[in-house]
Amino acid sequence: MIDYGVHPVLGVRIAAVDYACAVKKIVAHAKEGEPYAVTALAVHGVMTGFLDSVHQRRLNGLDLVVPDGQPVRWGLSLLHKISLPDRVYGPELTLRLMNAAAEEQLPVFLYGSTEKTIKLLAERLCEKYPGLIIAGMEPSKFRRLTAIEQQEVVAQIKASGAKMVLVGLGCPRQETWVYEYRNKLPMPLIAVGAAFDFHAGLLPQAPTWMQKRGLEWLFRMIQEPKRLWRRYLFLNPLYLFNLFAERLGMKRIPVLMPEHNEKEESYG
């Protein structure tokens, strides 16, 4: 089990941990019924925080931000000389968490994506992990929620008996949701993004050799070029440029922490 602490990569505080440590932390808070906000960030997630100071404050207000992408893991090595054996990939973290949830009998709530996706996801997870309890499901409304709707979401999740929530709203909305609901729900909230579509069988995952070499972005761009080409062809070079600029001392990037006057996005 590895825990080398929290270190900034382009202003975003990344936890230098492995899968075992991340699962242990999340399960411990689930058992205790304590709030715990978690996300797994790849380059796109880190750059969203780097380019948006308000969102960076949200990210740095989460309890556990793990290095989802290989380039984020490399960033920890380049800037802080921290060598992790692997990234903590959101879809893989999801499966390890569901295995632990089944073993520990910790009910799980699925929030986000479409009704079709979360139904398929629930079926496949329960097939893979007999004994897993899906306490409830709620698809995204793909819009901002009213104050009453937010209260209804909180009441629904609490009434379900869930001990943790998997959130699949896409980056950066899922991180914003986890940040905004952290103090409203007494349980871990884990933003896992594309894991919903992957494990529901609706999107293929990149081959292992591409994942290990940090080329998952290329595979995904080929799969969804219209949606993703701007994200990867603009953000990836910008990430590398700023990473090396910070390493060489050409740029000093501040680490911004949460303020208490942010306007809620209320996306659901």
C-alpha positions as CSV (number, residue, x, y, z in Angstrom):
1,M,0.0,0.0,0.0
2,I,1.4,3.4,-1.1
3,D,0.7,6.8,0.2
4,Y,3.3,9.5,-0.5
5,G,1.0,12.4,0.4
6,V,-0.5,15.1,-1.6
7,H,1.4,17.2,-4.2
8,P,0.4,19.9,-6.7
9,V,0.6,19.3,-10.4
10,L,-0.2,22.6,-12.3
11,G,-1.9,23.9,-9.1
12,V,-4.1,20.8,-8.6
13,R,-3.4,18.8,-5.5
14,I,-2.9,15.1,-6.5
15,A,-2.7,12.3,-4.0
16,A,0.3,10.1,-4.7
17,V,-1.4,6.8,-3.8
18,D,-2.0,3.4,-5.3
19,Y,-5.2,1.4,-5.8
20,A,-5.0,-0.3,-2.4
21,C,-4.6,2.9,-0.5
22,A,-7.4,4.7,-2.4
23,V,-9.8,1.8,-1.8
24,K,-8.9,1.5,1.9
25,K,-9.6,5.3,2.4
26,I,-12.9,5.2,0.6
27,V,-14.2,2.1,2.3
28,A,-13.1,3.4,5.8
29,H,-15.2,6.5,5.3
30,A,-18.1,4.5,3.9
31,K,-18.1,2.3,7.0
32,E,-18.1,5.3,9.3
33,G,-20.7,7.2,7.3
34,E,-18.5,10.2,6.8
35,P,-18.3,12.6,3.8
36,Y,-15.5,11.9,1.5
37,A,-15.2,13.5,-2.0
38,V,-13.1,11.6,-4.5
39,T,-12.2,12.0,-8.2
40,A,-9.7,10.4,-10.6
41,L,-8.1,13.1,-12.9
42,A,-6.5,12.6,-16.2
43,V,-4.8,15.5,-18.1
44,H,-8.2,17.0,-19.2
45,G,-9.3,17.2,-15.5
46,V,-6.0,18.8,-14.4
47,M,-6.1,21.3,-17.2
48,T,-9.7,22.2,-16.5
49,G,-8.5,23.3,-13.0
50,F,-5.4,24.9,-14.3
51,L,-7.4,27.1,-16.8
52,D,-10.2,27.9,-14.4
53,S,-9.3,29.3,-11.0
54,V,-12.8,28.7,-9.6
55,H,-12.8,25.1,-10.6
56,Q,-9.2,24.7,-9.3
57,R,-10.5,25.8,-5.9
58,R,-13.2,23.1,-6.1
59,L,-10.8,20.4,-7.1
60,N,-8.5,21.4,-4.2
61,G,-11.4,21.2,-1.9
62,L,-11.9,17.5,-2.6
63,D,-10.6,14.9,-0.1
64,L,-8.9,12.6,-2.6
65,V,-7.8,13.3,-6.1
66,V,-5.9,10.4,-7.7
67,P,-3.8,10.3,-10.8
68,D,-6.1,8.7,-13.4
69,G,-3.8,9.4,-16.4
70,Q,-0.3,8.2,-17.0
71,P,0.8,11.8,-17.8
72,V,-0.5,12.9,-14.4
73,R,1.6,10.2,-12.7
74,W,4.6,11.3,-14.8
75,G,3.9,14.9,-13.6
76,L,4.3,13.7,-10.0
77,S,7.6,12.1,-10.9
78,L,8.9,15.1,-12.9
79,L,7.9,17.8,-10.3
80,H,8.2,15.9,-7.0
81,K,10.4,12.9,-7.8
82,I,7.6,10.6,-6.7
83,S,7.6,7.2,-8.5
84,L,4.3,5.4,-8.4
85,P,4.2,1.9,-9.9
86,D,1.0,2.7,-11.8
87,R,-1.7,5.3,-12.2
88,V,-5.1,5.0,-10.3
89,Y,-7.3,4.6,-13.3
90,G,-10.9,5.6,-12.6
91,P,-12.6,2.6,-14.3
92,E,-10.2,0.1,-12.6
93,L,-10.7,1.9,-9.2
94,T,-14.5,1.5,-9.8
95,L,-14.2,-2.2,-10.1
96,R,-11.9,-2.6,-7.1
97,L,-14.3,-0.5,-5.1
98,M,-17.3,-2.5,-6.2
99,N,-15.5,-5.7,-5.2
100,A,-14.8,-4.2,-1.7
101,A,-18.4,-3.0,-1.5
102,A,-19.7,-6.5,-2.2
103,E,-17.4,-8.1,0.3
104,E,-18.2,-5.5,3.0
105,Q,-21.9,-5.3,2.2
106,L,-21.8,-1.6,1.5
107,P,-24.8,-0.5,-0.6
108,V,-23.9,1.7,-3.6
109,F,-25.9,4.4,-5.4
110,L,-25.4,5.2,-9.1
111,Y,-25.9,8.8,-10.1
112,G,-25.6,10.3,-13.5
113,S,-25.5,9.4,-17.2
114,T,-28.6,8.0,-18.9
115,E,-31.2,5.7,-17.6
116,K,-30.1,3.0,-20.2
117,T,-26.5,3.3,-19.1
118,I,-27.0,3.0,-15.4
119,K,-29.4,0.1,-15.7
120,L,-26.8,-1.8,-17.8
121,L,-24.1,-0.7,-15.5
122,A,-26.0,-2.0,-12.4
123,E,-26.7,-5.4,-14.2
124,R,-23.1,-5.9,-15.2
125,L,-21.6,-5.0,-11.8
126,C,-24.0,-7.3,-10.0
127,E,-23.1,-10.1,-12.4
128,K,-19.4,-9.5,-11.8
129,Y,-19.7,-9.1,-8.0
130,P,-22.4,-11.3,-6.6
131,G,-23.6,-9.8,-3.3
132,L,-23.1,-6.3,-4.5
133,I,-26.1,-4.1,-3.3
134,I,-27.2,-1.4,-5.7
135,A,-29.2,0.8,-3.3
136,G,-30.6,3.1,-6.0
137,M,-30.1,4.8,-9.3
138,E,-30.8,8.2,-10.7
139,P,-29.9,9.3,-14.2
140,S,-28.7,12.9,-15.0
141,K,-31.3,15.5,-16.0
142,F,-28.5,17.1,-18.1
143,R,-29.3,20.5,-16.8
144,R,-29.1,22.6,-13.6
145,L,-31.3,21.5,-10.8
146,T,-33.6,23.7,-8.8
147,A,-33.1,24.0,-5.0
148,I,-36.1,21.7,-4.4
149,E,-34.7,19.1,-6.9
150,Q,-31.3,19.2,-5.1
151,Q,-33.0,18.5,-1.8
152,E,-34.9,15.6,-3.4
153,V,-31.7,14.1,-4.7
154,V,-30.1,14.3,-1.2
155,A,-33.3,12.8,0.4
156,Q,-33.4,10.0,-2.2
157,I,-29.8,9.0,-1.7
158,K,-30.1,9.1,2.1
159,A,-33.3,7.1,2.1
160,S,-31.8,4.4,-0.2
161,G,-29.4,3.3,2.6
162,A,-26.4,3.8,0.3
163,K,-22.9,3.9,1.8
164,M,-21.2,5.4,-1.2
165,V,-22.2,7.1,-4.5
166,L,-20.6,6.6,-7.9
167,V,-21.0,9.7,-10.0
168,G,-20.9,9.7,-13.8
169,L,-21.6,13.2,-15.1
170,G,-18.4,13.8,-17.1
171,C,-15.5,16.1,-16.4
172,P,-15.8,18.8,-15.0
173,R,-19.4,18.6,-14.0
174,Q,-19.0,15.4,-11.9
175,E,-16.2,17.0,-9.8
176,T,-18.3,20.1,-9.3
177,W,-21.2,17.8,-8.2
178,V,-19.0,15.9,-5.8
179,Y,-17.7,19.2,-4.3
180,E,-21.2,20.7,-3.9
181,Y,-22.8,17.6,-2.4
182,R,-19.8,16.7,-0.1
183,N,-21.3,18.3,3.0
184,K,-24.9,17.3,2.2
185,L,-24.3,13.5,2.1
186,P,-22.6,11.5,4.8
187,M,-20.7,9.1,2.6
188,P,-18.0,8.9,-0.1
189,L,-18.9,10.5,-3.4
190,I,-16.7,9.1,-6.2
191,A,-16.5,10.8,-9.6
192,V,-15.7,8.1,-12.1
193,G,-16.8,9.6,-15.5
194,A,-16.3,7.3,-18.4
195,A,-16.3,4.2,-16.2
196,F,-20.1,4.2,-16.4
197,D,-20.0,3.8,-20.2
198,F,-17.1,1.4,-20.2
199,H,-18.5,-1.0,-17.6
200,A,-22.0,-0.8,-19.1
201,G,-20.5,-2.1,-22.3
202,L,-21.3,1.0,-24.3
203,L,-17.8,2.2,-25.0
204,P,-14.6,0.1,-25.6
205,Q,-11.5,0.7,-23.5
206,A,-8.1,1.3,-25.0
207,P,-5.8,-1.8,-25.2
208,T,-3.6,-2.3,-22.2
209,W,-0.4,-1.5,-24.2
210,M,-1.9,2.0,-25.1
211,Q,-3.0,2.6,-21.5
212,K,0.5,1.9,-20.2
213,R,2.2,4.2,-22.7
214,G,-0.2,7.1,-22.0
215,L,-1.9,6.8,-25.3
216,E,-5.5,6.2,-24.1
217,W,-6.3,9.7,-25.3
218,L,-5.5,8.7,-28.9
219,F,-7.7,5.7,-28.7
220,R,-10.6,7.7,-27.3
221,M,-10.2,10.5,-29.8
222,I,-10.4,7.9,-32.6
223,Q,-13.6,6.6,-31.1
224,E,-15.2,10.0,-30.6
225,P,-13.3,12.5,-32.9
226,K,-16.0,15.2,-33.1
227,R,-16.4,15.4,-29.4
228,L,-12.8,15.0,-28.2
229,W,-10.3,16.3,-30.8
230,R,-10.2,19.8,-29.5
231,R,-9.8,18.5,-25.9
232,Y,-6.7,16.4,-26.7
233,L,-5.0,18.3,-29.5
234,F,-5.1,21.5,-27.5
235,L,-4.9,20.5,-23.9
236,N,-2.3,17.7,-24.1
237,P,0.5,20.0,-25.6
238,L,-0.5,22.8,-23.2
239,Y,-0.2,20.4,-20.2
240,L,3.3,19.3,-21.3
241,F,4.5,22.9,-21.9
242,N,3.3,24.1,-18.5
243,L,4.6,21.0,-16.8
244,F,8.1,21.5,-18.1
245,A,7.9,25.3,-17.5
246,E,7.1,24.6,-13.9
247,R,9.9,22.0,-13.6
248,L,12.4,24.3,-15.1
249,G,11.4,27.2,-12.8
250,M,10.1,29.3,-15.7
251,K,6.6,29.4,-14.1
252,R,5.3,29.4,-10.6
253,I,1.8,28.0,-10.4
254,P,-0.2,28.9,-7.2
255,V,-2.3,26.3,-5.4
256,L,-5.7,27.9,-4.9
257,M,-7.9,26.6,-2.1
258,P,-11.7,26.8,-1.7
259,E,-13.5,29.9,-0.8
260,H,-16.9,30.0,0.8
261,N,-18.6,32.4,-1.6
262,E,-18.5,30.3,-4.8
263,K,-21.7,30.3,-6.8
264,E,-23.2,26.7,-7.0
265,E,-23.5,25.2,-10.5
266,S,-26.2,22.9,-9.3
267,Y,-25.8,20.6,-12.2
268,G,-27.5,17.2,-12.1
